[in-house]
Amino acid sequence: MKIVVLDGYAANPGDVSWEELRSLGELTVYDRTAPEQTVDRIGDAEIVLLNKAPLGADVFEACEKLQLVSVLATGYNIVDTAAARAHGVTVCNVPGYSTGAVAQMTFALLLEITQQVGLHSAAVFAGQWQRNADFCFWNKPLTELAGKTMGLIGYGAIGQAVGAIALAFGMKLLITARHEKTVPDGAAFVDLDTLLCKADVVSLHCPQTAENLHMIDAASLAKMKDGAILLNTARGGLIDEPAVADALRTGKLAAFGADVVSKEPIAADNPLLAAPNCFLTPHIAWAPYETRVRLQRITAENIRCFLAGTPQNVVN
């Protein structure tokens, strides 16, 4: 059984062993694959693993021996699943491997915004504390989370994990999602407009679809509290980036923290790069070592289950 990894570097830049996957077949790993290289690199392989390398209908047409595509991620929009199904190819993903890590990043962004740790650490190392007349100082206002209201848009596994942390911080919790769900004590399920109007912190945890593209636009932002905080660790296309940049410039938003943007890597002309009080990380919420080990372990199990005739995590 031939197994080809088309773009393995992001998930494993060298700190995670490929041996478990290597034990399942003849493994070839490419760090990155350009679209024009895809068909040749797959060749006569039966199994393909990928992270962000796109697989269109032309690939399934050309690679006749292909049987399984296992995505090294939860999102699988880079695969033409209909074409895969038409050619008898099973497509799997890896759900839930980074739930805790993404929740952790959501609060890392929020705490950086409210505590300004990076700013004040830099100030200390620049000598400002040594020169200060008092025993302490702060260069930007600090904000306590207890008693503030967090609004979660989306309440799957990650949204639930973020909500639990918010409650532990003493925050009030508002939740909205496509379908009403049972929520914990101290939380309320509300419609989107109510959430936007009442939340001090709005955090996105929903999938990106054609229907919710740019759901946070100028009209949505106008409904939010003046000085609210917006967080996005879901998908970049959920927000209208120029509108968010404008809201930061006018002070409508106190801050924006995101691990994702509409085009990745970020474009040099992305308006968020010039916006004040904007905190951006390079899509790394999913990337702690532990989550990537878990990602590879579940991927190996996807392959084992497929070979046993009982495929799991099938998305097509």
N, C-alpha and C positions, 0 to 999 in steps of 0.2 A: 504494500500500500504506500503510494507516494503522497507526501504531505508537503505543501509549499506555503511558506509564510511570506506574504508580499511586502509588508511594511512592519517589521518587527521592532524597529529601534525605539519608537515612542513607548511601547509597553515593556520593552526589555533592552535598555541601552547597555546591558552587560552585567547587571547585578543580580539577575534572576537566571537560574539554570533552565536550559531547554531540554534537559534529560528526560523528564517525564513524557514530553511530546515525542522525543526521539525514540523512546521505547515502543511507540505505537506504529512506527513505520519509517520509511526512508525520508528523512526530514531535510529540507533545504530552506534556509532562512535568508531573506533579503532585508536589508535595513529599510530601503525605500524602493518603490517601483513607480516609474512614470507610466501614464496610461498606455502609451504606445509599446511599452515593454510587457504589458500584462499577459497577453495571449501566449507569447513565446515563453515566458517564465512559468506559466502554469503548465504548458505542454501537455503531457499525458498523465498529469497528477490526478488522483481521485479526490483529494481533499485540499481545500484552500483555506488558509487563515488570513484574516486581514483586519485592519483597524479603520483606516480612512481611505484606503485605495478603492476607487469605485469599480464596481462590476456591473456593466451594462448588458443589454441583450446580445450585443455582438460577441461578448466573451463566452456566454453560454452556447451560442451558436457554433463558435470555433472550437471550444474545448469539450469534445464529445465524451471524454472519460470522466469528466467531473461529476462527483456524486454528492459531495457535502461542502458547504461553505459555512464556516464557523467564525462569526465576527468577534474580534477581541475587544468587545465593548457591549454596552446595552443598546445603544442606538444602532439601527441597521438601515438607515435611509440611503446609504451609499450602495446598497445592493438592489438591483431590479428583481424584487422577489417574485413578481408575476412571471418574468422571463425564466427565472430559476425553476419555478413550479412547472412551467410549460415544457421544460427540458428534463423534468424528473429529478431536479437537484434540490436537496434539503438545505434549508438555511436555518442556522441556529444563532442565538446570541448568548450573552452572559448577564442575566439580570441580577441586580442586588449586590454585586460584588463590592461596590464602593459607597454604599448608603451612609455608613458612619463617617467616612472620609469627607463626603460632600457636605454633610451636616456640620462637620468640624470646620470646613472652609467657610461656610456661611457665617458662622460665628467668629471666625478669625477676621473676616472682612468687617463684620459689625463692631467687634471690639477694637479693631484698628481705627475705625471711624470715631468711636465714642471715647477711646482712651488715648489715641494718637501716640502709641508706643514708639513707633519708628521715628517720628518727629522729635520726641523728647529724648530718646536715646541718642540720636544724632546731636542734639543740643548739648547733652552732657559731655559727649566726646569732643565737642567743639569748644569746651571750656566754659560754657555759660553758667553751669552750676557753681564752679569754682569762683567765678566772679560775682555771683549773686549775693546781695546783702542779706537775704533771708534764707531760711533753711530749705525752702522749696520754691518752685516757680512753675508756671505753665504758660506755654506760648499760644495755645488754642483752648477754647472752653472744653471741659470734660463733661460727659453725660452719663448719668446713672440709668441703667436699664430697668431696674425694679419699678413696677408701676406703669411702665410704658406699655403700649399696645402693639403687638406684632400681628401683621396680617399675612397669612400664607395663601398664595394663589397656587392651588394644587396640593393634594393631600394623599399622595402615594407614600411609599416607604420612606423616601427622603423627607418629604414634608412632615410626616409623623415624627421622624427623628429630630428635625429642627424644632417642631412644636414642643417636644418633651424638654429640650434644652431651654427653650424660651420660658416654659413654666418653671423650670428649676432656677432660673434667674429672677423669678418673681414677676414676670411679664404677664399681661393679659393677652389672650389669644383669640383672634378672629380667623376663620377658615372659610375659603370658598373653593369649589371644585365643580366639575361637570355634573357629578351626581352627589347628592347629599349623603354624608357619612356620619357615623357615630363619632363624636368627639369627646375628649376627656373632660373631667371636671375642670372648671376654670377657663373653658374655651366655648366659643359659640360658632355655629355654622350660619353664614350670612351670604347675601348676594354680593356680587363684585362691587357694585357702586357703594354699598354700605361699608365694605372693607376699605375701599380707597378713601372714603370720607373720614373714617374713624381711626385708621392705623397710624401710629407714629413711625413704624418700620414696615415696609411692604417687601416681601421676599417671594421670588418666583420659583416654583417647583413643579411646573407642569411641562408636558411635552410640547414641542413646537409643531403646529399643524397649519394647514392652509387657512383654517378659520381664525386662529389666534395670532397670526403673523402681525407684528407691531401692535400687540394688544395694549402695551403701554405707550401711548402716543400723546400728542398735545392735549387731546380731550380728556384722556385718563389722568394725566398729570394735573390738569386744572381741577379735578375733583379731589385731589389729595390735600392733606393738611399743608399749610405753609411750613417749610422747614422739616418736612418728612425725610426719611432715609429710604432709599430704594436699593435692593440687593438682587442680583441675578447670578445664580449658579446653575441655571438650567440650560437654556439655549439663547444665543445672541439675537436671533431673529424675533424674539418675543418683545423686544423694545425698539422703538423708533429712536435711533441714536442721535440724530440732530435735535429732536425734541427734548431728549434727556439732557443733552449738552446745553441747550437753551435754558432749561429749568435750573441747571446748576449755576449758570451765569447770572440769572435773575434772582437766585436765592429761593425760588419756589421749592427746590430740593436742597436740603442741607448737605447731602452727600449721596454719592452713588458708588456701590461696590460691586464688582463683577469679575467672574472668572471666565466669562465667555463673551465674544463679540460676533457681529454678523458675518465677518470674513476673517478666517484664521489661517496663517498668522495675521495679526492686525495690520491693516493698511496704514501707510504713512499719513494719509489724509483723513483718517477716522476722526470725526469731530470730538470724540471723547478725549483724545490725547491733548487737546488744548483747553479742556473744560476744568474749572476749579473744583476742588474737593471731590475728585474722581479717583477711585482706587481700583486698579486693574491688575489681575494676575493672569498668566499665560495658559489658561485652561489646564490647571494642575490639581483641581480639587480631587480628581479620581486617582492621582498618581503616587500616593505613599507606597513605600516598598511592600507593606503588608497587603495592600489591595491588589497590587500587580501580581504578587504570588498567588493570591486567591483567584485572580482572573485566569492565570495559566492553569491552575488546578481544575477549575470548572470547565475550561476549554478542553482539557484532556479528558474529563469525564463526558463531555459532549461527544467527543470522538469515540470513546469506548462504548457509550450507549448506542451510537449510530451503528457501529460495527456489530453490536449484539442484536440489532434489529429493533431496538426500543429507543429511538431518538428522543432527546429531551431538549427543552428550551427552543422548540421549533417555532419560527415566526412566519412561515409561508405554508 
